[in-house]
């Protein structure tokens, strides 16, 4: 039976100084002693302890000397955050560049904007139930039945390991329970929005419990296409997760998770965000009608995504307080698109895209020592195998020459081309991290990891198909753009160390100070498209490793009888060999390519702040924010912006040294709150509000004035009522997201002919949700 009584809520969010003024205005809300009822119970809730596994053992988040922001599953539900791209509305120092599942990336502190990199992992690692996701797109599904989400900032290579030079997003789903519980929820809203999800959990035998969770989401979209009246950026997603928990005694448990997710949508649809004079001239030449800020395309727009996964985690409690953990996992991901990439209402490029098949296997074994002595540690080994195949296809229309070349030579008209690439990755690591408790208050932590990685790859392009017979210059153009090519065998080998030095000091039971130095490395990669290879050689497809050095200084505090939590930290990170998706156009070529490259050296530094407060009975306030200065220290061979490159005698490259890094907002602030109160007959009304702000950012790697993303703020509100019905709790709410209908963009990319394509975020949507927990 659910009881509508005040209870602590877990949260890792934070509070702005402006909110402190609000807290002061509440009078004696934070007095030295909390008010109590006649039976001695506090009238104001206390913050509940949040447990994290940032050091691969369960600990109070306030005891871990590293910046962590935690969101509970309840918080995600209240703020209606169910997509990975919405997390930047709740987390500090985070940017999610989202186009579709393949072209998505998670950046932390401005590091990690690689939205189209089949042959390269992201700089920010994403883990789901302790399993590393080799592609950011593997996390593009509805966040279903989530227990907790942790954001760890800064290099986390010692214990999390695989390519985490920027940080880690650690997602934990709810486990099977031996106490029966179920939940069913349905939501409906504008633009045909519908979401249904549910879960059921309970014992199957005395030693075996199961959990089944599923969801289905659909909507009609919100981007109107002028050419034919289609509504884009809609579609449907569905998924199911089944789990078994075997626990014969207190010293052993085994959790087996199987899941499946799919998507069929028109994600990847964009608008004309900006264009050079060349783009507008070429569009006019073929009789197209592009409209700034609108979609006006004549081709198909669709993505199909399927993935399935299985993992087994076993834990043994050994004699002497030791704990042994084994995690074995497999994951398969398939992405298949259809794109009108010319953004025009005439047949220049009929279809273009990358189909991906990705399989990964991983095995981790670690041993955690008992705690309570002068020294404790975690040691382990990790193995990862990934096999990825992609197929790049482009089908050009009858107006390709006029638009791409500027004259009708019949070189590219009605020509089709197909390329195939594959990359196999084998990664092995040994790791250890130990903490010496030098005094009752002072701890010293040392962590070391050694990783060895091999990558083997190949890219080949078939001879072009279609088009009129040509010779001379048109034949040379066709060969350069779509001619047969084979890179031969490509390989990379990398041995990379990761290290951590940390000191923490416990000033008292409620105040922790810490300082740390860390080093992390991210392996190199391979461009799995022909791109630059015919003109620059096969070696131009290789990308070198990325290395990060980081320094942190911070405090964590819990005040006023656990009703106020304040955390803050300063950070400085230096990156060498920064890996990013650039735009390359070979000399004399008519079109360019998105390619991976080492973009140079950069520095990320700033301040992060977060707080949670319970100033009054029933009122919870959270705030987090960051100031982030991310600058290229050296980037002398950067691509030039379209307003420069489209001019006569334009330079081949530009120098962006000293300029801001793509996708990194200087200021990020997220504020949210909930107020609930009690009525007669155990009715509990509540209201929630949230506001997420981020300042302007560079939209593309060339820092073009045509691709800058303005700052914006998004407001969300809801009102609801909870009431006990039967043996369960009924929750009905009315909500609105992006309440002020703010126009904003989730990403911008550079295309051919000086075109910049923008991908708009969701406009205002209002809906209702009914949930029943029983």
Secondary structure, DSSP 8 states (H G I E B T S, - for coil): ----S-----------HHHHHHHHTTSSTT-SS--B-TTS-BSS------EE-TTSS-EEGGGSSS-EEEEEHHHHHHTT--SGGGGGGTSTTEEEEESSSSSEEEEETTB---SS-TTS--SEEEEETTEE-SSGGGG-S---SEEEEEEEES--TTTT-TT-SSEEEEEEE----SS-EEEEEEEEETTTEEEEEEEEEEESSSSEEEEEEEEEEEE--SEEBTTT--EES-EEEEEEEEEEEEEEETTEEEEEEEEEEEEEE-TT--EEEEE-HHHHHHHHHTT----BTSB---S--EEEEEEEEEEEEEEEE-GGG-EEEEEEEEEEEEEEEE--TT-SSSSSEEEEEEEEEEEEEEEEEEEE--SSSSEEEEEEEEEEEEEEEEEEEEEE-TTHHHHHTSS--SSSTTEEEEEEEEEEEEEEEEEEEEEEE-SSSEEEEEEEEEEEEEEEEEEEE---EES----HHHHHHHHHHH--EE---EEEEEEEEEEEEEEEEEEETTEEEEEEEEEEEE--EE--S-TTHHHH-GGGGEE--EEEEEEEEEEEEEETTTTEEEEEEEEEEEEES-EEEEEE--TT-SS-EEEEEE--EEEEEEEEEEEEEEEETTEEEEEEEEEEEEEEEE-TTB---HHHHTSTT--S-B--TTSB-TT--SEEEEEEEEEEEE-GGGEEEEEEEEEEEE--B--STT--TTS-B--EEEEEEEEEEEEEETTEEEEEEEEEESTT----EEEEEE-GGGEEEEEE----EEEEEEEEE-
